[in-house]
Amino acid sequence: MTARSLGNELLRYTLLLYRGRFLWQRFSFQGQEGNLVAVSARLHAGLPRLWTAQQKGRSLVGYCGTTARFYCQDGTRRQGLRPDDPEGTVELPSSFEGGAVAVPSAEREKHALFGAQLQACNSPTDVLDLISQEPITVKRVSHSLTRIWKTTKYMSEEQRRYERQLMFEHPTFNQLCQQAMLSAPRMNKADIAFSLLAMVKLGVPQHSRVIQTLLRAVQENLNDFDEKALSVLANCLEDMESSKNVDALRQGLRLLVEDRVPGIQSVTVLQRLIRCVGKDAPLSLKRKLQYMVTTLAAADLSFKPLLDICSRMIAEDVHNIPYYRLVNVLKACKELNYRDLHLLSALTEYLTSTFDMWSNKKLVLFLLLFKELGYRPGALLDKFLERLIQDPNSLTLKDVLSVLKICSQLNHVPQQHKQEFLESMTQVFESYLLKMSATDLLRGVHSLCILGHFPVASLERLLQRETLDELLAQDSRMLRANQRKLHYVDLCLRLDRPSLPEHLTVPPVTTDLSFPDCVATLPQKRPDLHSPSDGEGLSPEPCRRLAVVRAPSSSFCFGTSHPRGWVVLMMRHLRALGYSPVLVPAHQFDSLSEEDSVEALRNLVFAEEEDSCRTSKRPEDLRTNEE
């Protein structure tokens, strides 16, 4: 092949690669084939560099364009500016023959020295003074802008404002912006994203040409952005005002995130991208986020910021999510020990508004998951229990046991029809009496006793010697659970004193149960500390026995101060023993100072005597989300 044909092939390839952005120049191809590289170098002499690539340890260089025009923010124009070479490349001399040039070690040392000097800068002015001493290369644009931004991150607001003013007035900053525009087509994807982020954070006007040029460069290269560049871009777009370029870029990012979600490995990057996309995310992306919660559960990764974003989007689109996916989301939340009041409230509202389309079994499954999360959906429960009162025979034994467990653990029964509900549930439960196992029998009786209901037939069957022997012959885990339930049943029979035959007693079992944390005896009325005088005596007054119970957050339904489970039973039994129980929500007192805690506890203790002492510091008023 002749040198002329090789040269034509080179030109054709270059023109196709850069889509005709070259300016034609006439050259006469004379000489031998070995001079082709020199011909190519003379052809592109004076043109700005576009890309570099490494092949067999040598640097290959390509070019595009002849000159570049830069429009400053003030509207002036500079022509004929040539950007310097990117780091890691050197200019080919016009007389070079025989191949490309490897990067000399002096260039690498110079780059390392510049990086060290850049890290030593402590203000924007220091950075600008440094880069004014040498040509601003492509890499130095991004590194310099990023360093300028980082030096201002931890300054006070007043100092940051002062330093930014000095930065805008510095002559080198205008040159840096010029070079950023010229270098944008040749920057790698991370450098473009970091340069844009730094300029936005530094307060460069977003309508300025340098910002818009960088936005345009990002749009052209968005498909090639990796996870790191996408994360930086998402962080940047969160702080940008709406404009044609910004809105177009956000729309492109939404489409890209939707396509990239399954392949993104960094949870932090995914969180930032989803937060940037926001509530305007396409429906298909929102559906993918349903799987994100279950995926995190499968990986046992409870990353709350990402879970918050996913749960918010699921709550906004709950009407379009199938039943089984909602169930899987709640199961994943249970496995991750994650609760979001907004998601649970949205799901409860959805189930209540579409109540008639749900079967008993589906509602029972939802309510069981709510119970596991410690959440009490009051309106949904009331509606469901009213349905059961009207048609209790529609329930299977498993459903009856689940309903009794839900109501006892969440401390919820229909207030207007409490006795009717308990009797109907007992009737259905005892219809399976001859078929159920000893374990199921104990579960049902235990739940009914916590609710304060004592069915005679069920208790007689439970307290038979063969039934008790079967319960106490289980493995160690089941044995402890059975012993605990039997102990609660025994307490209820002894302290609630229902009208039952005398032979219905529970044999003693060994359990480790705690009751009140503190017991005190106080006069019926709060004493006046200012009277009587030292010489006077106090007339005897009836006394009150207080039992203070410090309850953790798990003792209350999520988002409320509504007690549940064993705490309700304990409070009832303390009253039966003649105490005035005082329930102290530990999670609310922990946020108070010692002085406020004392005052709040005093108001709890003397709440019955002094209504005027009920201030905003009481735990009932301190709750964050009351019913």
matplotlib code that plots the C-alpha trace (Angstrom):
import matplotlib.pyplot as plt

x = [0.0, 1.4, 1.8, -0.9, -3.5, -2.5, -2.8, -6.3, -7.4, -6.1, -8.0, -11.2, -11.1, -10.4, -13.3, -15.7, -14.6, -15.2, -18.2, -16.8, -15.5, -12.2, -11.3, -9.9, -6.4, -4.4, -1.3, 0.8, 1.7, 5.2, 7.8, 8.0, 5.6, 7.9, 7.2, 3.5, 3.7, 5.6, 3.0, 0.2, 2.1, 2.5, -1.2, -2.3, 0.3, -1.2, -4.5, -5.7, -5.5, -8.7, -7.7, -4.9, -4.5, -1.9, -0.8, 2.3, 3.6, 3.6, 1.4, -0.8, -2.4, -5.4, -6.7, -9.8, -10.5, -8.1, -9.1, -11.6, -13.7, -14.5, -17.4, -16.8, -19.6, -19.5, -20.1, -16.6, -14.9, -11.4, -10.2, -7.4, -6.9, -5.3, -5.7, -2.6, -2.0, -3.7, -1.6, 0.3, 0.9, 3.5, 3.4, 4.8, 7.5, 6.9, 10.1, 9.3, 9.6, 9.2, 6.5, 4.9, 6.7, 6.5, 5.7, 9.0, 9.6, 10.0, 6.4, 5.2, 7.4, 6.0, 2.4, 3.2, 4.7, 1.7, -0.6, 1.4, 1.4, -2.4, -3.1, -1.1, -3.4, -5.8, -7.9, -9.3, -6.7, -3.8, -5.0, -5.4, -2.0, -0.5, -2.1, -1.2, 2.4, 2.1, -0.2, -3.6, -3.9, -7.1, -6.5, -5.5, -8.9, -10.9, -8.3, -8.0, -11.8, -12.3, -9.6, -11.0, -14.4, -12.9, -11.0, -14.3, -16.4, -15.5, -15.3, -17.8, -20.5, -18.9, -15.4, -16.7, -18.4, -15.3, -13.1, -15.5, -15.4, -11.6, -11.9, -14.2, -12.0, -8.8, -7.7, -6.7, -10.2, -11.5, -8.7, -9.7, -13.2, -12.0, -9.9, -12.8, -14.9, -12.2, -11.3, -14.8, -14.9, -11.6, -12.2, -12.9, -16.4, -15.4, -13.5, -16.5, -18.8, -16.4, -15.8, -19.5, -20.1, -17.3, -18.6, -22.1, -21.0, -18.8, -21.7, -20.8, -24.1, -25.9, -26.9, -23.3, -21.7, -19.2, -21.9, -24.0, -21.1, -20.3, -23.9, -23.8, -20.7, -22.4, -25.4, -23.2, -21.4, -24.1, -24.4, -20.7, -20.8, -19.8, -21.2, -18.9, -19.5, -23.3, -23.2, -21.3, -23.7, -26.7, -25.3, -24.8, -28.3, -29.9, -28.5, -29.3, -32.2, -34.6, -33.5, -33.8, -30.4, -30.8, -34.3, -33.1, -30.3, -32.5, -34.8, -31.9, -30.7, -34.1, -34.0, -30.4, -31.1, -34.0, -31.8, -28.8, -30.5, -30.0, -26.3, -25.3, -23.2, -22.7, -25.6, -24.5, -24.5, -27.9, -29.3, -28.0, -29.3, -32.8, -32.9, -32.0, -34.7, -37.3, -41.0, -41.0, -39.4, -41.1, -43.6, -41.3, -38.5, -40.8, -41.8, -38.2, -37.7, -40.2, -37.6, -34.9, -36.3, -36.6, -33.1, -31.6, -33.4, -32.0, -28.5, -29.3, -28.3, -30.3, -29.3, -31.8, -31.3, -31.9, -34.8, -36.4, -36.3, -37.7, -40.5, -41.5, -41.8, -43.7, -46.1, -46.7, -47.5, -49.2, -52.4, -50.5, -48.5, -49.8, -50.8, -48.0, -45.4, -46.8, -46.6, -43.0, -42.2, -43.6, -41.8, -38.5, -39.2, -39.7, -36.5, -34.5, -36.2, -37.1, -40.3, -41.5, -44.7, -45.4, -45.3, -47.4, -50.0, -50.2, -50.7, -53.3, -55.3, -55.2, -56.4, -59.2, -60.4, -60.5, -61.6, -64.4, -62.0, -59.8, -60.6, -60.3, -57.1, -55.4, -56.4, -55.2, -51.8, -51.5, -52.5, -50.1, -47.2, -48.4, -48.4, -44.8, -43.8, -45.6, -47.9, -51.6, -53.8, -56.8, -59.3, -58.5, -58.8, -62.1, -63.6, -62.2, -63.4, -66.9, -67.0, -66.0, -68.7, -71.3, -69.9, -67.5, -68.0, -66.1, -62.9, -60.7, -58.9, -55.7, -57.5, -59.1, -55.7, -54.2, -57.0, -56.8, -53.0, -53.3, -55.9, -54.1, -50.6, -51.8, -54.3, -57.2, -60.8, -63.9, -64.9, -68.6, -68.9, -66.1, -68.1, -69.9, -66.6, -65.0, -68.0, -68.2, -64.4, -64.7, -67.6, -65.7, -62.5, -64.3, -66.0, -62.5, -61.9, -61.8, -59.6, -56.9, -53.5, -52.5, -50.2, -53.0, -55.3, -52.7, -52.2, -55.9, -56.5, -53.4, -54.6, -58.2, -56.8, -54.7, -57.9, -59.6, -61.9, -62.0, -63.9, -64.7, -64.7, -61.4, -59.8, -61.1, -59.6, -56.3, -55.9, -56.4, -53.4, -52.8, -52.9, -50.4, -48.1, -48.1, -47.3, -44.4, -42.9, -41.8, -38.3, -36.4, -37.4, -41.1, -41.0, -39.9, -42.6, -45.3, -44.2, -44.3, -47.9, -49.0, -47.6, -49.6, -52.7, -52.1, -51.7, -54.9, -56.8, -55.4, -55.5, -58.4, -60.5, -63.0, -66.1, -64.7, -64.8, -62.3, -60.6, -59.3, -55.8, -52.4, -49.6, -46.6, -43.9, -40.6, -40.4, -38.4, -40.8, -40.2, -43.0, -42.6, -39.3, -40.1, -42.8, -43.6, -46.3, -47.6, -50.4, -53.7, -53.2, -50.0, -48.4, -47.9, -44.2, -44.7, -47.2, -47.7, -44.9, -42.3, -44.2, -47.4, -48.3, -49.8, -53.2, -53.2, -54.3, -55.2, -52.1, -51.5, -49.2, -47.5, -45.9, -43.6, -43.0, -40.3, -41.3, -39.1, -40.3, -41.2, -44.0, -45.9, -47.4, -45.2, -45.7, -48.0, -48.0, -50.6, -49.4, -49.5, -48.8, -47.5, -47.4, -51.2, -51.5, -49.0, -50.9, -54.2, -52.7, -51.0, -54.4, -55.9, -53.2, -54.1, -51.3, -51.7, -49.4, -47.4, -46.1, -42.9, -42.1, -38.3, -37.7, -39.4, -37.6, -34.2, -34.4, -35.1, -32.6, -32.5, -34.5, -37.2, -37.3, -37.9, -40.7, -42.3, -42.2, -43.7, -46.6, -47.2, -47.3, -49.6, -51.7, -54.9, -54.6, -53.3, -54.7, -53.0, -49.6, -50.1, -47.7, -46.2, -43.4, -45.5, -44.6, -48.2, -47.5, -43.9, -44.7, -43.7, -46.7, -49.8, -53.0]
y = [0.0, 3.4, 6.2, 8.2, 5.4, 5.0, 8.7, 8.7, 5.9, 7.7, 10.8, 8.9, 7.1, 10.4, 12.2, 9.3, 9.2, 12.8, 13.3, 15.8, 18.4, 18.8, 21.7, 20.4, 21.3, 20.5, 18.5, 16.8, 13.3, 12.8, 10.4, 6.9, 4.8, 5.1, 8.9, 8.4, 9.3, 12.4, 13.3, 12.7, 14.9, 17.7, 17.4, 17.9, 20.3, 23.2, 21.3, 20.8, 17.3, 15.2, 11.8, 9.7, 5.9, 3.5, 0.8, -1.4, 1.1, 4.1, 7.1, 7.5, 10.9, 12.1, 15.6, 17.5, 21.1, 23.9, 26.7, 27.2, 30.2, 31.0, 33.3, 34.8, 35.4, 39.2, 38.4, 39.1, 36.6, 35.3, 33.5, 31.3, 29.9, 26.4, 24.3, 22.7, 19.0, 16.7, 15.2, 12.1, 13.3, 15.5, 17.6, 15.8, 17.9, 18.7, 16.9, 13.7, 10.6, 7.0, 6.8, 8.3, 9.6, 8.0, 10.2, 11.4, 10.8, 14.6, 15.1, 12.5, 14.1, 17.5, 16.2, 14.7, 17.9, 19.9, 17.5, 17.9, 21.7, 21.7, 19.7, 22.2, 25.1, 26.2, 28.8, 29.5, 32.3, 29.9, 27.5, 30.3, 31.7, 28.2, 27.5, 31.0, 30.0, 27.2, 26.4, 25.0, 21.5, 19.4, 17.4, 20.5, 22.1, 19.5, 19.1, 22.8, 23.4, 20.5, 21.8, 25.3, 23.9, 21.7, 24.5, 26.4, 23.5, 23.8, 27.6, 29.7, 31.3, 34.8, 33.6, 31.5, 34.6, 36.7, 34.0, 33.6, 37.3, 37.2, 34.2, 35.9, 39.0, 36.9, 37.2, 33.5, 32.4, 33.8, 31.9, 28.7, 29.1, 29.6, 26.5, 24.5, 25.3, 24.4, 21.3, 20.0, 17.8, 16.2, 15.6, 12.1, 11.5, 11.9, 15.1, 16.6, 15.7, 17.0, 20.2, 20.9, 20.0, 22.3, 25.3, 24.8, 24.5, 27.6, 29.7, 30.3, 31.6, 28.6, 30.6, 31.4, 30.0, 27.9, 26.0, 25.5, 24.3, 21.7, 20.7, 20.2, 18.1, 15.9, 15.4, 14.2, 11.7, 10.7, 7.1, 6.5, 7.7, 5.1, 4.8, 7.3, 9.9, 9.4, 9.8, 13.1, 14.3, 13.4, 15.3, 18.3, 18.3, 18.3, 21.9, 23.2, 25.4, 24.3, 25.2, 23.6, 22.0, 20.9, 19.5, 17.6, 16.2, 15.2, 13.4, 11.6, 10.6, 9.2, 6.9, 5.9, 5.1, 3.0, 1.0, 0.8, 0.0, -3.8, -3.4, -0.7, -2.3, 0.7, 1.2, 4.8, 5.6, 4.0, 6.0, 9.3, 8.5, 7.6, 10.7, 12.8, 11.2, 11.9, 11.5, 12.1, 8.8, 6.7, 4.0, 1.2, 2.5, 2.7, -0.9, -1.9, -0.3, -2.7, -5.4, -3.2, -3.6, -7.4, -7.5, -5.6, -8.1, -11.0, -9.5, -8.6, -5.0, -2.5, 0.7, 3.2, 6.1, 3.9, 2.1, 5.5, 6.5, 3.2, 3.2, 6.7, 5.8, 2.6, 4.6, 7.1, 4.2, 1.7, 1.5, 0.1, -2.6, -6.2, -7.9, -10.4, -7.6, -5.6, -8.6, -9.2, -5.6, -5.9, -9.2, -7.6, -4.7, -7.2, -9.0, -5.8, -4.5, -1.4, 0.6, 3.7, 5.3, 7.0, 3.7, 1.8, 4.6, 4.7, 1.0, 1.0, 3.8, 1.9, -1.3, 0.5, 2.4, -0.9, -3.0, -4.9, -6.3, -8.1, -11.6, -12.5, -14.5, -11.6, -9.2, -11.5, -11.8, -8.1, -7.6, -10.3, -8.5, -5.2, -6.9, -8.2, -4.6, -3.4, -1.2, -0.9, 0.0, 1.1, 2.0, -1.1, -3.4, -1.9, -2.5, -6.1, -7.0, -5.7, -8.0, -11.0, -10.2, -10.4, -13.7, -15.4, -18.9, -17.9, -18.2, -21.3, -22.3, -20.8, -17.5, -17.5, -18.0, -15.2, -12.8, -13.5, -13.0, -9.7, -8.3, -9.4, -8.2, -4.9, -4.4, -3.7, -4.8, -3.0, -0.8, -0.6, -4.4, -5.8, -8.5, -9.5, -9.8, -11.9, -14.3, -14.8, -15.5, -17.9, -19.7, -20.2, -21.2, -23.8, -25.3, -26.7, -27.8, -31.5, -31.2, -28.8, -29.7, -28.9, -26.1, -24.4, -24.7, -23.0, -20.2, -19.5, -19.5, -17.4, -14.7, -14.7, -14.4, -11.4, -9.9, -10.5, -13.3, -16.8, -19.5, -22.4, -25.2, -24.3, -23.9, -27.3, -28.9, -27.1, -27.9, -31.6, -33.7, -35.3, -31.8, -30.4, -33.4, -32.9, -29.2, -29.9, -32.7, -30.4, -29.5, -26.8, -23.9, -24.8, -25.8, -22.3, -20.7, -23.0, -22.4, -18.7, -18.9, -21.2, -18.7, -15.9, -18.0, -18.8, -15.1, -14.2, -16.9, -15.9, -12.1, -11.4, -13.9, -14.9, -17.0, -20.4, -23.8, -24.2, -27.1, -25.0, -24.2, -24.2, -26.2, -24.1, -23.6, -21.9, -18.6, -15.4, -12.6, -9.0, -6.8, -3.1, -1.4, 0.7, 0.6, 3.7, 4.6, 8.2, 10.0, 10.2, 13.9, 15.6, 17.2, 20.9, 21.4, 24.9, 23.9, 23.0, 24.4, 22.3, 22.2, 21.0, 17.4, 16.0, 14.4, 10.8, 10.4, 7.4, 6.2, 5.2, 2.5, 3.4, 0.8, 2.5, 0.4, 1.6, 0.3, 0.3, 1.5, -2.1, -2.0, 0.6, 0.4, 2.1, 5.8, 6.1, 5.7, 3.0, 0.1, -3.4, -7.1, -8.0, -4.3, -4.2, -7.4, -6.1, -2.9, -4.7, -7.1, -4.3, -2.6, -5.9, -6.0, -2.5, -0.5, 2.6, 1.8, 4.5, 3.6, 5.4, 5.4, 5.1, 6.1, 9.5, 10.1, 9.4, 12.6, 14.8, 16.4, 15.2, 18.2, 17.7, 14.0, 14.6, 17.1, 14.8, 11.8, 14.0, 15.0, 11.4, 10.3, 13.2, 13.4, 12.4, 14.9, 17.9, 18.4, 21.8, 20.1, 18.5, 20.5, 20.0, 18.0, 15.0, 11.9, 11.8, 15.3, 14.5, 11.8, 12.4, 10.7, 10.2, 8.8]
z = [0.0, -0.9, 1.5, -0.3, 0.2, 3.8, 4.4, 2.8, 5.0, 8.1, 7.1, 6.4, 9.7, 11.6, 9.9, 10.6, 14.2, 15.0, 12.7, 10.3, 12.9, 11.1, 8.9, 5.6, 4.7, 1.6, 1.9, -0.7, 0.3, -0.9, 0.4, 1.5, 3.5, 6.6, 6.7, 7.4, 11.1, 10.3, 7.7, 10.2, 12.8, 10.3, 9.3, 12.9, 14.0, 15.9, 16.6, 20.2, 21.6, 22.1, 23.4, 24.5, 24.6, 25.7, 23.3, 23.9, 26.5, 24.1, 24.0, 20.9, 20.5, 18.5, 17.7, 16.8, 15.7, 15.0, 17.3, 20.1, 21.0, 24.6, 25.6, 29.0, 31.4, 30.5, 26.9, 25.6, 23.2, 22.9, 19.8, 19.0, 22.5, 22.5, 25.6, 27.0, 26.8, 29.2, 31.9, 30.6, 27.0, 25.3, 22.1, 19.1, 17.4, 13.7, 12.8, 14.6, 12.5, 13.3, 16.0, 19.1, 22.2, 25.6, 28.6, 30.1, 33.8, 34.3, 33.4, 35.9, 38.6, 37.7, 38.0, 41.4, 42.6, 41.5, 43.4, 46.6, 46.3, 45.6, 48.8, 50.8, 49.7, 52.4, 50.6, 47.1, 46.7, 47.4, 44.7, 42.2, 43.0, 42.4, 39.1, 37.8, 37.8, 35.2, 32.3, 33.2, 31.8, 31.5, 34.7, 36.6, 35.8, 37.7, 40.5, 41.1, 41.1, 43.5, 45.8, 45.8, 46.9, 49.6, 51.1, 51.7, 53.0, 56.6, 56.8, 58.6, 56.5, 56.8, 56.0, 53.1, 51.6, 52.0, 50.3, 47.5, 46.8, 46.6, 44.3, 41.8, 41.8, 41.2, 37.5, 37.3, 38.2, 34.8, 33.1, 35.0, 33.8, 30.2, 30.4, 31.9, 28.9, 26.4, 28.3, 28.8, 25.5, 26.5, 30.2, 31.5, 32.9, 36.6, 35.9, 34.2, 37.0, 39.7, 37.8, 37.5, 41.2, 42.4, 40.3, 41.6, 45.2, 44.8, 43.7, 40.1, 38.5, 37.0, 33.9, 33.1, 29.9, 31.8, 33.8, 30.7, 28.7, 31.4, 31.5, 27.8, 28.0, 30.7, 28.5, 25.6, 27.8, 30.2, 28.9, 29.6, 33.2, 35.7, 39.3, 40.8, 38.1, 38.4, 42.1, 41.8, 39.2, 41.3, 44.2, 41.9, 40.4, 43.9, 44.3, 40.8, 39.8, 37.0, 33.5, 30.1, 30.3, 33.9, 33.4, 30.3, 32.3, 35.1, 32.7, 31.2, 34.6, 35.5, 32.4, 33.1, 36.7, 35.8, 33.4, 35.8, 39.1, 38.9, 38.2, 40.7, 43.4, 45.8, 48.2, 48.8, 45.1, 44.7, 47.6, 46.1, 42.6, 43.9, 46.1, 43.1, 40.9, 43.6, 43.4, 39.7, 39.1, 36.4, 37.5, 36.3, 38.6, 41.6, 41.0, 40.9, 44.3, 45.8, 45.1, 46.5, 50.0, 49.7, 48.2, 51.2, 53.5, 51.6, 52.1, 55.7, 55.0, 57.0, 55.3, 56.6, 54.2, 51.2, 53.0, 53.7, 50.1, 48.9, 51.5, 50.6, 46.9, 47.7, 49.9, 47.1, 44.7, 47.1, 45.0, 42.0, 43.9, 43.9, 47.1, 47.3, 46.8, 49.6, 51.8, 50.8, 51.6, 55.1, 55.6, 54.6, 57.0, 59.8, 58.9, 58.8, 62.0, 60.0, 60.6, 58.7, 60.0, 56.6, 54.8, 57.4, 57.5, 53.7, 53.6, 56.3, 54.6, 51.3, 52.9, 54.8, 51.7, 49.6, 52.5, 50.7, 48.1, 50.6, 52.0, 55.6, 55.0, 53.3, 55.9, 58.7, 57.0, 56.8, 60.4, 61.6, 59.9, 61.4, 64.8, 64.2, 63.5, 66.7, 64.6, 65.5, 62.5, 64.6, 61.9, 59.8, 63.0, 64.0, 60.5, 60.4, 63.8, 63.0, 60.0, 62.2, 64.7, 61.9, 60.5, 63.0, 61.5, 58.3, 60.3, 60.4, 63.6, 62.3, 61.6, 65.0, 66.8, 64.6, 65.4, 69.1, 69.1, 67.2, 69.5, 72.7, 71.6, 70.2, 73.1, 70.8, 70.9, 69.6, 72.5, 71.6, 71.1, 73.3, 75.1, 71.9, 70.1, 72.8, 73.0, 69.3, 69.1, 72.0, 70.3, 67.1, 69.1, 71.1, 68.0, 67.2, 70.8, 70.1, 67.0, 68.1, 69.6, 73.1, 71.8, 69.9, 72.9, 75.1, 72.5, 72.3, 76.1, 76.8, 74.3, 75.8, 79.3, 78.4, 76.9, 80.3, 79.1, 80.7, 78.8, 81.1, 78.6, 77.1, 80.6, 81.7, 78.7, 79.1, 82.8, 82.3, 83.4, 79.9, 78.2, 80.7, 80.4, 76.6, 76.9, 79.3, 77.3, 74.4, 73.4, 75.4, 73.2, 73.2, 76.8, 77.9, 75.8, 77.2, 80.8, 80.3, 78.8, 81.6, 84.2, 82.7, 82.7, 86.4, 87.2, 85.5, 87.3, 90.7, 90.3, 88.0, 90.1, 87.4, 88.4, 87.7, 89.4, 92.2, 90.6, 87.7, 88.9, 87.1, 88.7, 89.7, 87.1, 87.2, 85.4, 85.6, 85.4, 86.7, 88.1, 89.1, 89.1, 92.2, 94.9, 97.1, 99.6, 99.5, 101.2, 99.3, 98.8, 97.8, 101.0, 101.2, 101.8, 103.3, 106.0, 108.7, 110.8, 112.5, 115.7, 114.2, 113.5, 110.3, 110.6, 109.3, 105.7, 103.6, 101.8, 98.1, 97.1, 93.9, 91.5, 89.0, 85.8, 83.4, 80.0, 76.9, 73.5, 72.5, 75.2, 73.1, 69.7, 67.1, 66.8, 69.9, 73.7, 73.5, 75.7, 74.4, 75.3, 78.7, 79.9, 79.8, 81.7, 84.3, 84.8, 85.3, 87.9, 89.8, 90.1, 91.3, 94.0, 95.2, 93.6, 91.5, 88.6, 87.0, 83.5, 82.6, 78.8, 79.0, 75.4, 76.0, 79.3, 77.8, 75.7, 78.8, 81.1, 84.7, 86.0, 83.3, 84.0, 87.7, 86.9, 84.4, 86.8, 89.6, 87.2, 86.4, 90.1, 91.2, 88.0, 89.7, 92.4, 90.5, 87.0, 87.0, 87.2, 83.8, 81.7, 78.3, 79.9, 80.7, 78.7, 77.2, 75.7, 74.8, 72.3, 68.7, 67.0, 69.1, 67.9]

ax = plt.figure().add_subplot(projection="3d")
ax.plot(x, y, z, "-o")
ax.set_aspect("equal")
plt.show()
